[in-house]
């Protein structure tokens, strides 16, 4: 018996030691091959098992394998996976994942993507995997709503009508770039997101650089830079089919396919999708087609050419006109869905407000690797946009009398208007549907040279040139049963003529912008821990206007060119105190030319505004960052002083219109921002941010009123703005989120976003000394979002199922408002959407 017991003990110990020996501890660090920076969140799985983990904020991982030898698979969306063998305990060292996209190098050079713990700028980065998980049926800018300093809404709620503010600055003062190419309107700086409705499908990375960003274009922005990097050509052969459904008939489906990189250095990726639905808001039906094409050819070791084209052809009903809270609450649809800009014609939905546009953008990129230390990346791009927004003429459309029902927000009775127009006979239509048409031709070149002079110094510089012609006119679209329409504007060539469908009237002019400039930047690595940079740019903006409708102009119908010289400089540094802590500072000043809309105040004229001057901006920022195995956190303090903000407008109606240009109006935007990401366990990650802003106008000024000939008339406009809060964006925001990994390829998350200290937008020139501070403050609100993702095998294919609920608790809130007299009862508002949902499936092949 004693021998048997000894044998059993030896057997147990042998088995135990075998098990102990079979287990292996594997560790390593994963970095991004494009920027040589840590790649947090990369998946590490023991091949053939469900045993997996993810890298921490420094790219490090540790995983225990049950077998003494085998392989681990390291993967990340947008990068080529690596399979590495191990035998026993192993330190795999630094593992570099290279991008799976061909042609990304040249885009990264032009686009100036900021690098963590090196580039001295406040930055937030959103990867394609997060966009795919969280965008759902939201507007594209809403993916940034948990970013410090950002306030994003759907505005009227139509497809693509969303807007974004950054540190209190609207899109006209935030540079939006796609692959380094600026897309802000050349005439007024605006960004129309409906033109880029398909970006959610093709974005690889989106980076928000708040304040003075690292963008290398010759014209600076005030609030910051939104840098969107699209997918390029995938080096791996394969594709995917996607489909998603959501509330109010939302349906989207599409396909992406890549040839992979051939032996001859060629690769192609194409993507297309179709989207449509009824819209959450009444009368906002929409449909669209999104497409993306990328071709790449490696000519030799030194040269590569790539071609990219993408766009979104779309049309959608709009909620253009705002209403009071009482009007919206009195409707059958409820305040969130009610819309007075649509009706019925011949038993079908017909829109008073409607948008249709197609703005494809295409570019040819050339990368020349001159030698091991220097490269030249050049992008030649073009965009041809066409479309417009529906308008109406007359007094019946939109009036309470011509609605189906007793409420002013009931659908419009277009059939009644058609009957009355027909009855007018030879007198023509009293009311018609027209459209404000806009088309443009935009050509540009952006070339950047980068040279790593030595291990410490890297210099870059280049040329930014753009040529733009924007054509604008009104066009008759629907006579609503009548035989013709008479324009009542006496100073146009259309006056007195019976206008038919397709005829132009009211306005017809071209805005021409030529902008060219040089920029340069130097980065110096003083020590391993200390990095500094300086940058400067200079540019010339030349504006002209051609007028084709105004019958009072004699001689040339083209204005003289008006030129404005702009310049800017900025500098800063980042110091890594140790492996965990870093601080940075940046400071800059620039003088920015006004937009064409401020140079030619009269759309029907060719006389330039002689009072137009450059805007001046001084900005400074101090930041602190902390990085550890579990916690990543940032704190930023910013100060932006905006001097001589361009502010112009008009008073009067008809032929008695007078113009003013406010000079010397200043604004101060300052605040503090905090964001963090905490990996509580291997399964649970918590994120959060807080943004506290203090944005105020800082001056009282007066403005001269001029007639169309430029002569001073009447008394000056008095502006009492000193001390008024800047409106149109929440000055206090915070967010809290949690992501829990249910399995290696499945997770569930929730997000909470709060918006407060949100003052309504208003015309600052309407403030008088008696009501200086009477600006309506919107009620604070907070919204919960919930979502999940599950990846599984569908036969031989990998499939991912996603689900998303926005505004889980159906919170009712006002998202946008125009102030009238400082009270809630008169404010013109939009309510944000209630609960919405979507479910999507992606199958990879």
Protein Blocks (a to p, Z undefined) as FASTA:
>chain_A
ZZmmmmmmmmmmmmmmmmmmmpccdddddddfklopacehiacddehiabdcdddfkopa
cdddfbfbdcdddddehiacdddddehjddebjaddddfbehklmmmmmnopacehkbgc
ddddddfklmmmmnmmacfklmmmmgghiacdeknopahiaccdeehiafklcccdeehi
afbdfklopacfklmmmmmmmpmbdcddehjafbdcfbdcfkbccddddddddfbgcddd
dddddeehiacddddddebjafkopacdddddddddebjaghiaccdddddddddddfbl
mbccddddddddddddddfbgcdfklmmmpmnopklgcckbcceehiacdfbdcdddddd
ddddddddfblmbccdddddddddeddddddedjknopaklcgdjbfkbccdfklmmmmm
mmnmmnopfbdcdddddddddddddddddddfblmbccdddddddddddddddddfbggh
pabdcdfbfkbfkgopacdehiaehiacddddddddddddddddfblmbccddddddddd
ddddddfkbmkbghjfbdcddddddddddddddddfblmbccddddddddddddfklmmm
blkbcbdcfkbccddddddddddddddfkbccdddddddddehiacdddedehjlccddd
dehiacddddddddddddfblmbccdddddddddddfbdcddddddfkopaehjdddddf
ehpacehiafbdcdddddddfbfkbccdddddddehiacdddfklpcfklmmlccddddd
ddddddddddddehjaccddddddehklopacdfbdcdfkopaklpccdddddddddddd
dddZZ
